[in-house]
Structures are given as structure tokens and as C-alpha cells.
Amino acid sequence: MKFLVGLQTDITAQKRTERAKSEFVSLASHQLRTPLTNLRWAFEVLEHGKIGKLPDEMQKIVERAQSFITQMNQTVSTLLNISRIEAGKIQVRDEKVPIGRLLEDIQEEYQSALAVKKQSFTINCPKELSLMTDESLLYEILTNLVSNASKYTPERGSVTLEVKQEGDAVSIRVSDTGYGIPADQQKQIFSKFFRGGNVIKHETSGTGLGLYLVYNLVRILSGSISFSSEENKGTTFTVSLPSTPPPHS
């Protein structure tokens, strides 16, 4: 009996610790968002020449700073959404989302990061295609996939985003010509904190949380995700979402 009481106490203490961690991450993420937004605005003013044309060298520095801010925003957003998922506080609001417009927003968001690495970014999407889903969660899914594709692709590589209607579902593919995922590590790809051994060798930054978040958000939106990858050749992630989703619990 004493053993059972002790075990119950340990489990309760562990749950309290996990809840405290989640609340701290959520609070810290909220606190970081405002200064990052202000920084982004300031550098956009510089980048677009609103206070005068910058010398070429200064323009490159501003683009690199914008790239770092985009990465930081992505990290903060990822941490915030993971804390919401683990606390059971993710809310889904379905609406008609014009996919083409959403992809243009993503392209604008990542143009500085892509420019710094001289990467090409191609979008193939029917103009009239739309989807009933939660726009903010879909945006989070796609920005994480595009961010990973750019981050783990060398300079002058390419990132491609392709969207198709396939029966009662919309298929979204994000492909890159990057480092790929080692075959013996592919089963771990959606695990929390996982990072491929080959990308660590290339000294790329990352938390190992992006694909964990993507996997969980796709499931919340009643979809599926799959991938194919070959080391040193690239990776393709395919997200399939129902055109009209079932009621969310």
C-alpha cells in the first residue's frame, strides 16, 4: 500500500512539473512575440527603402537579419502551439481558405531567408482552389515545412510547393533538394526533439520540434502526412486534408 501511495505521489508531482513547464513556455512565447514583431517591422522599413535606398552591403545585412527574425518567429510560434496541444487547448475554426493566396503569404514571409541562401522557390497551385479548414493551423503546418525545406537545403538549392485536388481531398507537397533523411532514422522523423544526424554535421540550427508539431496539427485537422526522402538528394512531405472536414471534437 505504501508503494502505491508513493507511486501516485510521484506521478502527481510529475504532472505538476510538466504543467508548470508548459505554462512557462506558453508565457515566454507570448512575451517574445511583441518585441519580435517590432523588430520585424523596423527591418522591413529598412529593407523596402522607406527611409532611403541602402548600400548593397547593408541591404544584404538587413536581409540576413530578416531571415533570423523569421526563424525566431517560427520557433516562438512552434513552442506556443505545442504547449497548447499538450494542454488540450487547440481550437479549430473551419473557414473557406483560398490556397493560392495563403501560399503567396508564405512566399512573402520566407523571401528573405530564401534570398540569403540564393534558393529558388516554386509554387504550383490552381488559382481557384480552396479548402475548408483552419487557416492559422494550416499556415503553421506549411510554414514549418517550408522553413525546414529551406534550412536543410544548401545554397542555390530549390524548394517547391505543389497543390492538387485529389478526389475529396487536397494534397499539398513540399519538396526540396536538400540533405535528405538517413534511411535508418526515418522512423523517428515525427518524434519530439528528433534531428537527423546528417543535418547536425552541417551545423544547421533547429529545435527538433517542427515536424512533431506538424504531425499533430495535421491529425487535428483530420488529415494525414507522409514523406519520401533520399540522403543527399532531397525530401518531399505530402499533407492530405479533406476538402470538407468532419466535425471536430
HUNOR-V628609 format. One record per residue. N is the residue number from 1. RES is the residue in one small letter. SS is DSSP state (H for helix, E for strand, L for the rest). PHI is phi in whole degrees, -180 to 180 (none if undefined). D_CENTER is the distance of its C-alpha to the mean C-alpha in Angstrom with 1 decimal. Layout:
BEGIN
n-><N/N>
res-><RES/RES>
ss-><SS/SS>
phi-><PHI/PHI>
d_center-><D_CENTER/D_CENTER>
END
This chain:
BEGIN
n-><1/2/3/4/5/6/7/8/9/10/11/12/13/14/15/16/17/18/19/20/21/22/23/24/25/26/27/28/29/30/31/32/33/34/35/36/37/38/39/40/41/42/43/44/45/46/47/48/49/50/51/52/53/54/55/56/57/58/59/60/61/62/63/64/65/66/67/68/69/70/71/72/73/74/75/76/77/78/79/80/81/82/83/84/85/86/87/88/89/90/91/92/93/94/95/96/97/98/99/100/101/102/103/104/105/106/107/108/109/110/111/112/113/114/115/116/117/118/119/120/121/122/123/124/125/126/127/128/129/130/131/132/133/134/135/136/137/138/139/140/141/142/143/144/145/146/147/148/149/150/151/152/153/154/155/156/157/158/159/160/161/162/163/164/165/166/167/168/169/170/171/172/173/174/175/176/177/178/179/180/181/182/183/184/185/186/187/188/189/190/191/192/193/194/195/196/197/198/199/200/201/202/203/204/205/206/207/208/209/210/211/212/213/214/215/216/217/218/219/220/221/222/223/224/225/226/227/228/229/230/231/232/233/234/235/236/237/238/239/240/241/242/243/244/245/246/247/248/249>
res-><m/k/f/l/v/g/l/q/t/d/i/t/a/q/k/r/t/e/r/a/k/s/e/f/v/s/l/a/s/h/q/l/r/t/p/l/t/n/l/r/w/a/f/e/v/l/e/h/g/k/i/g/k/l/p/d/e/m/q/k/i/v/e/r/a/q/s/f/i/t/q/m/n/q/t/v/s/t/l/l/n/i/s/r/i/e/a/g/k/i/q/v/r/d/e/k/v/p/i/g/r/l/l/e/d/i/q/e/e/y/q/s/a/l/a/v/k/k/q/s/f/t/i/n/c/p/k/e/l/s/l/m/t/d/e/s/l/l/y/e/i/l/t/n/l/v/s/n/a/s/k/y/t/p/e/r/g/s/v/t/l/e/v/k/q/e/g/d/a/v/s/i/r/v/s/d/t/g/y/g/i/p/a/d/q/q/k/q/i/f/s/k/f/f/r/g/g/n/v/i/k/h/e/t/s/g/t/g/l/g/l/y/l/v/y/n/l/v/r/i/l/s/g/s/i/s/f/s/s/e/e/n/k/g/t/t/f/t/v/s/l/p/s/t/p/p/p/h/s>
ss-><L/H/H/H/H/H/H/H/H/H/H/H/H/H/H/H/H/H/H/H/H/H/H/H/H/H/H/H/H/H/H/H/H/H/H/H/H/H/H/H/H/H/H/H/H/H/H/L/L/L/L/L/L/L/L/H/H/H/H/H/H/H/H/H/H/H/H/H/H/H/H/H/H/H/H/H/H/H/H/H/H/H/H/H/H/H/L/L/L/L/L/L/L/L/E/E/E/E/H/H/H/H/H/H/H/H/H/H/H/H/H/H/H/H/H/H/L/L/L/E/E/E/E/E/L/L/L/L/L/E/E/E/E/L/H/H/H/H/H/H/H/H/H/H/H/H/H/H/H/H/H/L/L/L/L/L/L/E/E/E/E/E/E/E/E/E/L/L/E/E/E/E/E/E/E/E/L/L/L/L/L/L/H/H/H/H/H/H/L/L/L/L/L/L/L/L/H/H/H/H/H/L/L/L/L/L/L/L/L/H/H/H/H/H/H/H/H/H/H/H/L/L/L/E/E/E/E/E/E/E/L/L/L/E/E/E/E/E/E/E/E/E/L/E/L/L/L/L/L>
phi-><none/-61/-63/-65/-64/-63/-64/-62/-63/-63/-64/-62/-64/-65/-63/-63/-63/-63/-66/-64/-61/-63/-66/-65/-61/-62/-65/-62/-63/-61/-67/-79/-63/-64/-63/-66/-63/-66/-62/-60/-61/-62/-73/-65/-59/-68/-62/-92/68/-74/-120/119/-70/-90/-60/-54/-66/-68/-61/-65/-65/-64/-62/-67/-63/-61/-63/-65/-65/-60/-62/-65/-59/-63/-64/-62/-63/-62/-61/-64/-70/-65/-64/-68/-62/-70/-93/69/-113/-76/-110/-108/-122/-73/-154/-76/-112/-71/-63/-58/-65/-63/-68/-64/-62/-67/-61/-65/-61/-107/-63/-68/-63/-69/-66/-59/-97/55/-96/-90/-133/-114/-118/-122/-153/-57/-59/-91/-71/-136/-147/-86/-164/-87/-63/-66/-74/-64/-59/-63/-60/-72/-67/-65/-67/-68/-59/-63/-59/-70/-62/-102/-120/-66/-56/66/-83/-136/-127/-128/-120/-126/-125/-141/-86/-129/66/-91/-131/-110/-105/-122/-114/-116/-118/-142/-112/-93/-71/75/-115/-54/-57/-78/-116/-68/-68/-95/-57/-98/-78/-65/73/-74/-138/-63/-61/-72/-76/-63/-62/-85/59/-84/-81/168/-104/76/-111/-59/-73/-61/-66/-56/-57/-71/-68/-61/-64/-62/-88/64/-111/-138/-138/-140/-155/-133/-154/-135/-59/69/-124/135/-140/-128/-103/-121/-106/-117/-125/-66/-60/-126/-73/-71/-58/-88/-78>
d_center-><47.2/46.4/43.8/42.1/42.2/40.7/37.9/37.1/37.1/34.7/32.2/32.6/32.1/28.9/27.5/28.4/26.8/23.5/23.7/24.6/21.6/19.2/21.2/21.2/17.4/17.1/20.0/18.8/15.4/17.4/19.9/17.5/16.1/19.5/20.4/17.1/17.6/21.2/20.4/18.2/21.0/23.6/22.1/21.6/25.3/26.1/24.0/25.5/29.0/29.8/32.1/33.4/32.4/31.1/32.5/30.5/29.8/28.6/26.4/24.6/24.3/22.8/20.2/19.2/19.1/16.8/14.5/14.6/14.2/11.0/9.7/11.5/10.2/6.5/8.3/10.6/8.5/7.0/10.7/12.1/10.5/11.5/14.9/15.3/14.8/17.1/19.5/19.6/18.9/16.2/18.0/17.5/19.1/19.7/20.6/21.2/18.2/19.3/16.6/18.0/17.8/14.1/13.4/15.7/13.9/10.7/13.3/14.9/12.0/11.5/15.2/16.2/13.9/15.0/18.5/18.8/18.4/20.4/18.0/18.6/16.1/17.7/17.1/19.4/19.6/22.8/23.5/24.6/22.0/20.7/19.2/20.1/17.0/15.2/13.7/11.6/10.0/9.7/8.2/5.4/5.2/5.9/4.2/1.4/5.0/6.8/6.0/7.2/9.8/11.1/11.2/13.0/15.3/18.5/20.0/21.3/19.1/17.5/14.3/15.2/13.8/16.5/17.2/20.4/22.4/23.6/26.2/25.0/21.3/18.8/17.2/14.0/13.8/11.6/14.0/14.7/17.8/16.6/17.8/17.2/17.2/20.8/22.5/23.7/20.3/18.4/19.5/17.5/14.1/12.6/14.7/13.8/13.9/14.5/14.5/16.6/20.0/20.0/17.0/18.6/21.7/20.1/19.3/15.7/14.0/11.3/11.4/11.0/9.0/5.4/7.3/9.7/7.7/6.7/10.4/11.8/10.4/11.7/14.9/15.2/15.2/17.9/16.2/15.9/13.7/15.4/15.3/17.9/18.1/21.0/21.2/21.8/21.2/17.6/15.2/14.5/12.2/13.9/12.8/16.1/16.6/20.1/21.5/23.2/21.6/24.1/24.7/22.2/23.9>
END
